[in-house]
Amino acid sequence: MILSSIPFIGAALARGSVDGSGDFRPGCWDNPLVDRLKRNLALALALGVAVYLAVVVFSGFEELAAALARFDWSLLPAILGLVAASYAVRFLRWSYFLGLLGVQVPVGKSAAVFVAGLSMAVSPGKLGEVLKSVFLLRLTGVPIARTAPAVVAERVTDGTGMVAWGLLGALALGFGAGGLLLFLALAALATAALRSKRLSLWAERVFAGLPLARRLVPHLGDFHGASHRLLAARPLAAGTTISFLSWGLEILAVHLCVVAAGAEVRFLVTAFVFAVATVGGVLSMTPGGLGSAELLLDGMFQAVAGLPVGLSGALTLVIRLVTLWFATFLGLAGLLLLRRALG
């Protein structure tokens, strides 16, 4: 998840306009990066339709429809409220990281940028949220290379915070936590790589010899400096703590879905299932984890929680609707408002 941020950030840097001094000028809404992200959203929508049709077919239409009919939809506002609250907590983390970088943005504008970034929840590993750095460039003139590490730090601490919940669930169930610990070890290794000055200098030498990547070289120093600051022990600990709290609210929303469906599942079982499905979706690097996350949710609700096929399929659809797609459409609304504000 962390190492794969490099192509996205490289695209953001390489496809922006560059003036004679090598600094990026504010780009327009029709630049190639935005076009690429629009195509990613269209692909995610098409893939989502295919995946959910598959869930309906394999769950059995009648059983799934019956489970949805029994769902207590009166709890939906509370579920969406918890998910929205989790994003509000994540906004505090975003503001904290920008503060560490010395980037001053009015709270209202920063919140608009953050919400608009949610439109990229369907990008692989949510790394399309580097679009927030493009918006900050428009608003403040701060180079993308300086603020993109804030997006990387968000993704790192999203991973560590969710793994913490997964480990709690694994311990409560008496399961082995080998896979989650491996993911955590890979995250630690990638974090160390991003903070390494030696690797940064090596990347500068390599990019300097590549005609298409040469324009990135002046910005690698800014990127490394910001990454080194945000991925130090204290910011990582603070970001992980905030992430743990925000994921806790989202897991509570997911568990409320389980309650609304009439299933008897312990909270930490829900946390374990959702954590494994989320991490698996990220590692698959499909848009929004589509396909792999649904497969893991459906399969683990059956294997771990002992739910029947129709009920597990219905829960999978509802959970993805109130987490992935609620964030995406909330982000699209924010994107339209921000577009109007920026002209």
Secondary structure per residue as TSV (DSSP state, phi and psi in degrees):
chain	resnum	aa	ss	phi	psi
A	1	M	-	360.0	-40.3
A	2	I	-	-79.3	-47.3
A	3	L	T	-64.2	-30.8
A	4	S	T	-73.7	-4.7
A	5	S	H	-69.4	-24.5
A	6	I	H	-60.0	-47.0
A	7	P	H	-60.4	-39.8
A	8	F	H	-65.1	-44.8
A	9	I	H	-69.4	-37.7
A	10	G	H	-61.0	-39.4
A	11	A	H	-64.6	-40.8
A	12	A	H	-62.2	-39.5
A	13	L	H	-75.4	-48.2
A	14	A	H	-70.3	-28.1
A	15	R	T	-95.0	-2.7
A	16	G	S	-77.2	167.9
A	17	S	E	-83.1	146.0
A	18	V	E	-125.4	133.6
A	19	D	-	-94.2	-174.0
A	20	G	T	-63.1	-25.6
A	21	S	T	-84.5	-7.5
A	22	G	S	91.3	0.4
A	23	D	-	-89.3	149.1
A	24	F	E	-82.8	131.3
A	25	R	E	-87.1	153.5
A	26	P	-	-56.0	125.7
A	27	G	-	-86.1	-179.9
A	28	C	-	-106.3	174.5
A	29	W	T	-71.6	-15.0
A	30	D	T	-103.6	21.7
A	31	N	S	-74.2	162.9
A	32	P	H	-58.8	-33.0
A	33	L	H	-62.9	-46.5
A	34	V	H	-64.6	-39.6
A	35	D	H	-60.1	-40.6
A	36	R	H	-64.1	-40.3
A	37	L	H	-70.8	-32.9
A	38	K	H	-62.8	-43.5
A	39	R	H	-63.0	-37.2
A	40	N	H	-62.9	-40.2
A	41	L	H	-65.4	-43.1
A	42	A	H	-62.4	-41.6
A	43	L	H	-62.6	-41.9
A	44	A	H	-63.4	-40.7
A	45	L	H	-62.7	-44.3
A	46	A	H	-65.2	-43.3
A	47	L	H	-65.5	-38.4
A	48	G	H	-61.0	-44.3
A	49	V	H	-59.4	-44.2
A	50	A	H	-63.7	-43.7
A	51	V	H	-64.2	-43.3
A	52	Y	H	-74.5	-28.5
A	53	L	H	-64.7	-39.0
A	54	A	H	-64.5	-40.2
A	55	V	H	-61.1	-43.1
A	56	V	H	-62.1	-44.9
A	57	V	H	-64.8	-47.2
A	58	F	H	-76.6	-21.4
A	59	S	H	-83.8	-20.3
A	60	G	-	90.0	116.4
A	61	F	H	-59.4	-45.4
A	62	E	H	-65.2	-45.6
A	63	E	H	-63.6	-42.4
A	64	L	H	-66.4	-43.2
A	65	A	H	-62.4	-38.9
A	66	A	H	-65.2	-40.3
A	67	A	H	-65.0	-40.0
A	68	L	H	-68.1	-33.7
A	69	A	H	-67.3	-32.4
A	70	R	H	-81.6	-12.0
A	71	F	S	-63.3	134.8
A	72	D	-	-83.8	90.4
A	73	W	G	-70.4	-12.3
A	74	S	G	-66.2	-18.0
A	75	L	G	-85.4	-5.8
A	76	L	H	-58.8	-43.3
A	77	P	H	-58.9	-39.3
A	78	A	H	-66.7	-38.5
A	79	I	H	-63.3	-49.4
A	80	L	H	-66.2	-33.4
A	81	G	H	-63.2	-40.8
A	82	L	H	-65.4	-41.5
A	83	V	H	-64.0	-43.3
A	84	A	H	-62.3	-38.6
A	85	A	H	-63.8	-35.0
A	86	S	H	-64.7	-35.5
A	87	Y	H	-71.3	-33.3
A	88	A	H	-63.3	-39.0
A	89	V	H	-66.6	-39.8
A	90	R	H	-64.3	-31.4
A	91	F	H	-63.4	-34.6
A	92	L	H	-61.7	-39.2
A	93	R	H	-65.6	-43.4
A	94	W	H	-57.3	-45.8
A	95	S	H	-64.7	-37.8
A	96	Y	H	-63.4	-45.0
A	97	F	H	-65.7	-41.9
A	98	L	H	-63.2	-37.9
A	99	G	H	-61.7	-40.7
A	100	L	H	-62.5	-30.8
A	101	L	T	-85.1	-5.1
A	102	G	T	75.2	21.7
A	103	V	-	-92.9	114.2
A	104	Q	-	-98.5	116.4
A	105	V	-	-132.2	132.2
A	106	P	-	-52.6	143.9
A	107	V	H	-56.3	-43.1
A	108	G	H	-61.7	-45.2
A	109	K	H	-68.7	-38.9
A	110	S	H	-63.4	-40.5
A	111	A	H	-64.7	-39.4
A	112	A	H	-63.1	-42.0
A	113	V	H	-64.0	-43.3
A	114	F	H	-62.4	-46.9
A	115	V	H	-64.6	-42.0
A	116	A	H	-60.5	-33.8
A	117	G	H	-63.9	-23.7
A	118	L	G	-64.3	-19.1
A	119	S	G	-61.9	-18.4
A	120	M	G	-96.7	18.8
A	121	A	G	-60.8	-23.1
A	122	V	G	-92.6	9.4
A	123	S	S	-82.9	156.8
A	124	P	B	-57.2	121.9
A	125	G	T	64.0	14.7
A	126	K	T	58.8	19.7
A	127	L	G	-78.1	-9.8
A	128	G	G	-64.5	-10.2
A	129	E	G	-67.2	-3.0
A	130	V	G	-60.0	-14.9
A	131	L	H	-55.8	-27.9
A	132	K	H	-60.3	-33.7
A	133	S	H	-68.2	-32.5
A	134	V	H	-65.2	-42.3
A	135	F	H	-66.1	-40.1
A	136	L	H	-63.5	-34.0
A	137	L	H	-61.6	-42.7
A	138	R	H	-65.0	-38.3
A	139	L	H	-82.5	-36.8
A	140	T	H	-122.2	-17.1
A	141	G	-	79.4	4.4
A	142	V	-	-73.4	129.3
A	143	P	-	-57.8	147.8
A	144	I	H	-58.6	-38.5
A	145	A	H	-60.7	-24.7
A	146	R	H	-84.9	-30.9
A	147	T	H	-101.7	-20.4
A	148	A	H	-57.3	-34.8
A	149	P	H	-60.5	-22.2
A	150	A	H	-65.2	-37.1
A	151	V	H	-66.8	-42.0
A	152	V	H	-61.0	-44.6
A	153	A	H	-63.4	-34.8
A	154	E	H	-61.4	-45.7
A	155	R	H	-67.5	-38.3
A	156	V	H	-60.3	-50.9
A	157	T	H	-73.7	-25.6
A	158	D	H	-58.8	-43.8
A	159	G	H	-65.3	-47.3
A	160	T	H	-68.1	-37.1
A	161	G	H	-65.9	-42.3
A	162	M	H	-70.2	-38.1
A	163	V	H	-61.6	-36.4
A	164	A	H	-60.0	-42.7
A	165	W	H	-66.3	-39.7
A	166	G	H	-62.4	-39.9
A	167	L	H	-65.9	-39.2
A	168	L	H	-60.4	-44.9
A	169	G	H	-64.6	-41.6
A	170	A	H	-62.9	-41.8
A	171	L	H	-66.3	-40.4
A	172	A	H	-64.7	-32.4
A	173	L	H	-90.2	-8.8
A	174	G	T	75.1	21.8
A	175	F	-	-87.6	160.1
A	176	G	-	-72.6	143.8
A	177	A	-	-110.2	23.3
A	178	G	H	-57.9	-46.5
A	179	G	H	-63.1	-43.4
A	180	L	H	-66.4	-39.3
A	181	L	H	-67.0	-35.2
A	182	L	H	-63.8	-43.5
A	183	F	H	-59.4	-42.4
A	184	L	H	-64.7	-38.7
A	185	A	H	-65.9	-40.4
A	186	L	H	-64.3	-39.4
A	187	A	H	-63.3	-41.3
A	188	A	H	-64.5	-40.3
A	189	L	H	-64.9	-44.4
A	190	A	H	-66.0	-36.6
A	191	T	H	-62.9	-44.3
A	192	A	H	-61.6	-37.4
A	193	A	H	-65.1	-41.5
A	194	L	H	-67.3	-26.7
A	195	R	H	-89.5	-7.4
A	196	S	-	-75.4	121.2
A	197	K	H	-67.4	-36.9
A	198	R	H	-61.9	-44.5
A	199	L	H	-67.0	-34.4
A	200	S	H	-63.4	-44.2
A	201	L	H	-65.5	-38.3
A	202	W	H	-63.1	-42.5
A	203	A	H	-62.8	-38.1
A	204	E	H	-62.0	-42.1
A	205	R	H	-66.2	-41.4
A	206	V	H	-66.4	-47.7
A	207	F	H	-64.7	-33.4
A	208	A	H	-63.6	-25.5
A	209	G	T	-91.4	-0.3
A	210	L	-	-110.8	116.4
A	211	P	T	-54.1	-41.7
A	212	L	T	-74.7	-21.7
A	213	A	T	-103.9	-3.7
A	214	R	G	-61.1	-33.5
A	215	R	G	-68.9	-15.2
A	216	L	G	-77.3	-22.3
A	217	V	H	-55.4	-45.2
A	218	P	H	-61.7	-17.9
A	219	H	H	-100.0	-10.4
A	220	L	H	-66.5	-32.6
A	221	G	H	-63.3	-44.8
A	222	D	H	-62.4	-43.2
A	223	F	H	-63.1	-45.2
A	224	H	H	-65.8	-42.4
A	225	G	H	-60.9	-43.4
A	226	A	H	-67.4	-41.1
A	227	S	H	-63.4	-42.0
A	228	H	H	-61.2	-37.5
A	229	R	H	-72.0	-44.3
A	230	L	H	-77.1	-26.3
A	231	L	T	-99.9	15.9
A	232	A	S	-71.1	169.0
A	233	A	H	-58.8	-48.2
A	234	R	H	-66.5	-49.5
A	235	P	H	-60.6	-36.4
A	236	L	H	-64.2	-42.0
A	237	A	H	-65.2	-44.2
A	238	A	H	-65.4	-44.8
A	239	G	H	-63.3	-38.8
A	240	T	H	-66.3	-39.8
A	241	T	H	-62.0	-46.2
A	242	I	H	-62.7	-41.4
A	243	S	H	-62.8	-41.7
A	244	F	H	-59.7	-42.0
A	245	L	H	-67.1	-43.1
A	246	S	H	-67.8	-41.4
A	247	W	H	-64.6	-33.3
A	248	G	H	-59.9	-40.8
A	249	L	H	-65.7	-40.4
A	250	E	H	-69.6	-39.0
A	251	I	H	-64.7	-36.4
A	252	L	H	-62.6	-38.9
A	253	A	H	-63.8	-42.1
A	254	V	H	-63.5	-41.6
A	255	H	H	-66.3	-32.9
A	256	L	H	-65.9	-31.6
A	257	C	H	-62.3	-42.3
A	258	V	H	-62.1	-43.7
A	259	V	H	-63.4	-44.3
A	260	A	H	-62.8	-28.3
A	261	A	T	-80.5	-6.7
A	262	G	T	81.8	16.5
A	263	A	-	-90.7	146.2
A	264	E	-	-102.6	96.6
A	265	V	-	-134.1	133.4
A	266	R	-	-67.1	151.0
A	267	F	H	-57.7	-45.0
A	268	L	H	-70.4	-23.5
A	269	V	H	-68.5	-44.7
A	270	T	H	-58.5	-43.8
A	271	A	H	-60.4	-43.0
A	272	F	H	-64.6	-46.5
A	273	V	H	-61.8	-46.6
A	274	F	H	-67.9	-37.9
A	275	A	H	-64.8	-46.4
A	276	V	H	-64.9	-41.3
A	277	A	H	-64.8	-39.3
A	278	T	H	-68.1	-47.0
A	279	V	H	-64.3	-41.4
A	280	G	H	-62.9	-38.4
A	281	G	H	-64.5	-39.7
A	282	V	H	-65.2	-46.5
A	283	L	H	-64.7	-27.3
A	284	S	H	-69.9	-22.9
A	285	M	T	56.6	25.8
A	286	T	S	-83.7	158.4
A	287	P	B	-55.1	117.9
A	288	G	T	64.8	14.2
A	289	G	T	70.6	15.8
A	290	L	T	-58.6	135.7
A	291	G	T	97.1	-61.8
A	292	S	H	-72.1	-42.5
A	293	A	H	-64.2	-43.0
A	294	E	H	-64.4	-41.8
A	295	L	H	-60.9	-43.4
A	296	L	H	-69.9	-42.3
A	297	L	H	-59.5	-51.9
A	298	D	H	-61.8	-48.9
A	299	G	H	-65.5	-40.8
A	300	M	H	-76.6	-30.4
A	301	F	H	-63.5	-30.9
A	302	Q	H	-79.4	-48.8
A	303	A	H	-75.4	-40.4
A	304	V	T	-92.7	-44.1
A	305	A	T	-92.6	-11.3
A	306	G	-	72.5	27.7
A	307	L	-	-84.7	149.4
A	308	P	-	-68.5	162.9
A	309	V	H	-59.6	-47.0
A	310	G	H	-62.1	-42.2
A	311	L	H	-69.2	-40.9
A	312	S	H	-65.5	-37.7
A	313	G	H	-65.7	-42.6
A	314	A	H	-63.3	-42.9
A	315	L	H	-63.2	-39.2
A	316	T	H	-59.6	-45.9
A	317	L	H	-63.5	-45.4
A	318	V	H	-67.0	-43.7
A	319	I	H	-62.8	-42.8
A	320	R	H	-69.1	-31.9
A	321	L	I	-64.8	-44.1
A	322	V	I	-86.2	-8.4
A	323	T	I	-108.9	-74.4
A	324	L	I	-61.6	-53.4
A	325	W	I	-79.0	-30.3
A	326	F	H	-62.1	-43.4
A	327	A	H	-63.5	-42.1
A	328	T	H	-63.2	-48.3
A	329	F	H	-74.1	-29.5
A	330	L	H	-63.2	-41.5
A	331	G	H	-65.3	-38.6
A	332	L	H	-64.2	-38.7
A	333	A	H	-63.2	-43.2
A	334	G	H	-64.5	-34.8
A	335	L	H	-64.6	-41.8
A	336	L	H	-65.4	-41.6
A	337	L	H	-65.8	-40.6
A	338	L	H	-69.2	-36.5
A	339	R	H	-61.4	-42.1
A	340	R	H	-65.6	-39.7
A	341	A	H	-66.4	-35.5
A	342	L	H	-87.4	-9.2
A	343	G	-	72.7	360.0
